[in-house]
Amino acid sequence: MRDHPHEGAAAPDEHGTTSGVPAGVRPAGGSHAEIPEVWHGRASNRVQWLLAGVGAACLALGIELAVNSTWTSGLAPLVMAVVGCVAAGLLVIFGTLAFVHVAVRVDADALEVRCGHIGVPRRRIPLDTVVGADFAPRVTPRHWGGWGYRWRPEQGTAVVVRRGEAMVLRLGDGRTFTVTVDDAEGAVRCVRERLRLRRPASTA
């Protein structure tokens, strides 16, 4: 898990520029390294495994109640307890394991984000719908209201699996899509180069 604290960095949900780019987001700098044909990036959060353990404990408690209870204290309360524990356990397990890590792929046509070991949730954003990309040095769950796949009506959507650097896509509808990923500056450079190469074809 990578965490890049930057003192004084503004939260990405505060708008403070006239260009429509969230405050705390800056253009990616660095070297002009060769852009790969397909860019791959990841980010992970081991803390999610601890939360999954809590879910597993709830699930185990529900199973324990169902198997070993004498069922003499009343059927309805016991059924409710078993169902509640099992449901809560499954919800926590799947909700956390889905965001243990995120994989990002950028090719000539689109950016694709896959979450967790089975790749769900998944989002594919055609580059035709992207107008720009920016680097956010510090994004935290607090900025988006929690971990996971987040949505804010005034801004857009985000996939947040850990604190730290992120890529912010500016979409044609005025919204943004934010994803926490290692080497976010490399991802931004790749997207910008793809957009630059696509412009002549779109204006021809």
Salt bridges, closest charged atoms under 4 A:
ASP3 OD1 - ARG138 NH1 3.23
ASP13 OD2 - ARG152 NH1 2.61
ASP107 OD2 - ARG105 NH1 2.67
ASP109 OD1 - ARG198 NH1 3.73
GLU112 OE1 - ARG114 NE 3.06
GLU112 OE2 - ARG122 NH2 2.60
ASP128 OD1 - ARG198 NH2 2.27
ASP134 OD2 - ARG170 NE 2.60
ASP134 OD1 - ARG192 NH2 3.36
GLU154 OE2 - ARG152 NE 3.14
GLU165 OE2 - ARG2 NH2 3.08
GLU165 OE2 - HIS4 NE2 3.12
ASP182 OD1 - ARG162 NH2 2.89
GLU185 OE2 - ARG26 NH1 3.84
GLU193 OE2 - ARG196 NH2 2.57
